[in-house]
């Protein structure tokens, strides 16, 4: 659990409620789902796959049948691992647009939902000096290595071809089964990305939560300071 992210979410909800921003609160809950809950589910599935692989030794006394069962197990585990890791990456990528939508609504930037994105929301943010800290935090989120990875991976999957996954099991010197699973290396938009293991994807989740917490903290400060246009019906 990323305590900074959890705290930032809790502390932002109150000023949103006080300024009667129900849409922003809905987007905040959606952001929590895509950046915390959904990745937790995906990575838990990946963990269960690894445990299944570890238990899948000597499943039948008949060596031929054992080989057949092993191949079937490998195929099933590869598919589940691929789905879990790819889904996690897709959710992490979606967090960027959800974050932009929430900032847009909370600050009353009036960008149409269909065109609101991280890059576009930075334009009106950068035009107001009192919002410079929010703009800076958003820009650091967008340009971070962690977000660039999930954006490149997701766009490659959407526009070019499916991402390859890897899953390997080996018996170490102590007789324990060690399972490695991840997403294969790839290139997108002239950027190269190395093979990324499940543990590294977990680290990306934590890093993006920390960067998001920075944005939420700056947004909360702006709301509390009153650096937000009043609603016309208030």
matplotlib code that plots the C-alpha trace (Angstrom):
import matplotlib.pyplot as plt

x = [0.0, 1.3, 0.4, 1.1, -1.4, -4.0, -3.6, -3.8, -7.0, -8.6, -7.5, -8.7, -12.2, -13.2, -12.5, -14.1, -17.2, -17.2, -17.0, -19.8, -17.8, -19.7, -18.3, -14.8, -15.4, -16.7, -13.5, -11.4, -13.0, -12.4, -8.8, -8.4, -9.9, -7.6, -4.4, -4.8, -7.6, -7.4, -3.6, -3.9, -6.3, -4.1, -0.9, -2.7, -3.7, -0.1, 1.0, -1.5, -0.2, 3.3, 2.1, 0.3, 3.5, 5.4, 3.0, 2.9, 5.7, 5.4, 1.6, 1.4, 3.5, 3.3, 6.1, 4.2, 1.0, 3.1, 4.6, 1.2, -0.1, 3.0, 2.5, -1.1, -0.2, 2.4, -0.1, -2.8, -0.4, 1.1, -2.4, -3.4, -0.1, -0.3, -3.8, -3.0, 0.1, -1.3, -4.5, -2.5, -0.6, -3.7, -5.3, -2.2, -2.3, -5.9, -5.0, -3.4, -6.6, -8.7, -6.3, -6.5, -10.4, -10.4, -8.2, -10.2, -13.5, -12.2, -10.6, -13.4, -11.1, -14.1, -12.3, -14.7, -14.5, -13.8, -10.6, -9.4, -6.0, -2.8, -1.2, -4.3, -5.1, -1.6, -2.3, -4.9, -3.0, 0.2, -1.6, -2.4, 0.5, -1.2, -1.7, 2.0, 2.6, -0.3, 1.0, 4.5, 3.3, 1.1, 4.0, 6.3, 3.6, 3.3, 7.0, 8.0, 9.7, 6.9, 4.1, 6.0, 6.4, 2.7, 1.7, 4.1, 3.1, -0.7, -0.4, 1.7, -0.9, -3.8, -2.2, 0.3, 0.3, -0.3, 2.4, 4.3, 4.5, 7.2, 6.9, 9.7, 10.1, 13.4, 14.5, 17.2, 20.1, 17.8, 15.2, 12.7, 10.9, 11.6, 9.0, 9.8, 7.0, 6.8, 6.2, 8.7, 11.0, 9.6, 10.1, 7.5, 8.0, 11.7, 11.9, 13.2, 11.9, 13.5, 11.7, 9.6, 9.0, 5.9, 7.9, 8.9, 5.3, 4.4, 7.2, 5.7, 2.3, 3.9, 5.8, 2.8, 0.7, 3.4, 3.4, -0.4, -0.3, 1.8, -0.8, -3.6, -1.8, -1.3, -4.9, -6.1, -3.9, -5.4, -9.0, -8.3, -6.7, -9.7, -7.6, -10.7, -13.4, -16.7, -19.5, -22.0, -24.9, -23.2]
y = [0.0, 3.4, 5.5, 8.8, 8.0, 6.8, 10.0, 12.3, 10.7, 11.0, 14.6, 15.7, 14.3, 16.9, 20.1, 18.5, 17.9, 21.4, 22.9, 20.6, 18.7, 15.4, 14.7, 15.2, 12.8, 10.2, 10.6, 10.4, 7.1, 5.9, 7.0, 4.9, 1.9, 2.2, 3.1, 0.9, -1.7, -3.0, -3.3, -5.1, -7.7, -8.1, -8.6, -11.0, -13.1, -13.1, -14.2, -17.1, -18.2, -18.3, -20.4, -22.8, -23.2, -24.1, -26.8, -28.3, -30.9, -34.6, -34.5, -38.1, -41.2, -41.9, -39.8, -39.2, -38.2, -36.0, -34.3, -33.6, -32.2, -30.0, -28.6, -27.9, -26.2, -24.1, -22.9, -22.1, -20.2, -18.3, -17.1, -16.1, -14.4, -12.5, -11.3, -10.2, -8.2, -6.7, -5.7, -4.1, -2.0, -0.9, 0.2, 2.2, 3.9, 4.8, 6.6, 9.4, 10.4, 10.0, 12.2, 14.9, 14.6, 15.1, 18.1, 19.6, 19.2, 20.2, 23.4, 24.3, 24.3, 23.6, 21.2, 18.9, 15.4, 13.9, 16.0, 16.2, 14.5, 15.1, 17.2, 19.3, 20.0, 21.4, 24.3, 26.1, 25.1, 26.7, 29.9, 30.6, 31.4, 30.1, 26.7, 26.3, 23.7, 21.6, 21.9, 20.9, 17.8, 16.7, 17.2, 15.1, 12.4, 12.5, 12.5, 9.9, 6.7, 4.7, 6.4, 6.5, 2.8, 2.0, 4.5, 3.0, -0.6, 0.2, 2.1, -0.6, -3.2, -1.0, 0.0, -2.6, -6.1, -8.0, -7.7, -10.9, -12.3, -14.5, -17.1, -19.4, -21.9, -23.4, -25.5, -23.6, -25.1, -25.7, -27.7, -24.8, -23.8, -20.2, -18.6, -15.5, -13.8, -10.6, -8.7, -9.0, -6.2, -3.9, -0.7, 2.1, 5.6, 5.1, 4.2, 0.8, -0.9, -3.9, -7.0, -6.1, -8.6, -8.7, -7.2, -4.3, -3.7, -3.6, -1.0, 1.0, 1.0, 2.3, 5.0, 6.2, 6.3, 8.5, 10.9, 11.0, 11.8, 14.9, 16.1, 15.5, 17.3, 20.4, 20.3, 20.1, 23.2, 25.1, 24.3, 25.2, 28.5, 29.3, 29.4, 28.1, 30.0, 29.9, 28.0, 30.2, 28.7, 29.2]
z = [0.0, -1.0, 2.1, 0.4, -2.3, 0.2, 2.3, -0.7, -1.9, 1.6, 2.0, -1.4, -1.1, 1.6, -0.4, -3.4, -1.3, 0.2, -3.3, -4.4, -7.0, -7.3, -10.8, -9.5, -6.6, -9.1, -11.2, -8.0, -7.2, -10.7, -10.4, -7.3, -9.1, -12.1, -10.2, -7.1, -7.0, -10.6, -10.6, -7.2, -8.8, -11.9, -10.0, -7.5, -10.5, -11.7, -8.2, -8.3, -11.7, -10.3, -7.3, -9.7, -11.7, -8.6, -7.7, -11.2, -10.9, -11.4, -11.9, -13.2, -12.8, -16.5, -18.1, -21.3, -19.5, -17.1, -20.2, -21.6, -18.3, -18.0, -21.5, -20.8, -17.5, -19.2, -21.8, -19.3, -17.0, -19.9, -21.0, -17.5, -16.8, -20.1, -19.4, -15.8, -16.7, -19.9, -18.1, -15.3, -17.9, -19.7, -16.4, -15.5, -18.8, -18.3, -15.0, -17.0, -18.8, -15.6, -13.7, -16.5, -16.4, -12.7, -12.7, -15.6, -13.7, -10.2, -11.5, -14.0, -17.0, -19.3, -21.7, -23.4, -22.0, -25.5, -26.0, -22.4, -21.9, -20.0, -22.7, -23.4, -19.8, -19.3, -21.7, -19.5, -16.4, -17.6, -18.4, -14.7, -12.4, -9.3, -11.0, -11.9, -9.1, -10.4, -13.9, -12.8, -10.9, -13.9, -16.3, -14.1, -14.1, -17.9, -18.7, -16.0, -17.2, -15.6, -17.4, -20.7, -20.4, -19.9, -22.6, -25.1, -24.2, -24.4, -27.7, -29.2, -28.2, -29.6, -32.9, -33.9, -32.4, -29.2, -26.6, -26.0, -22.5, -20.9, -18.2, -17.1, -14.3, -13.0, -10.1, -8.1, -6.1, -3.1, -5.0, -5.0, -8.1, -9.2, -11.6, -13.7, -15.6, -17.4, -20.6, -23.5, -24.6, -27.4, -29.3, -29.8, -31.3, -31.5, -27.8, -26.6, -23.5, -21.8, -20.7, -17.6, -14.9, -12.7, -9.7, -11.9, -12.9, -9.2, -8.7, -11.6, -9.8, -6.7, -8.5, -10.5, -7.3, -5.7, -8.7, -8.7, -4.9, -5.8, -8.3, -5.8, -3.0, -5.2, -6.4, -2.8, -1.9, -4.8, -3.8, -0.2, -1.2, -3.4, -6.7, -8.6, -10.5, -8.7, -10.2, -12.0, -9.9, -6.5]

ax = plt.figure().add_subplot(projection="3d")
ax.plot(x, y, z, "-o")
ax.set_aspect("equal")
plt.show()
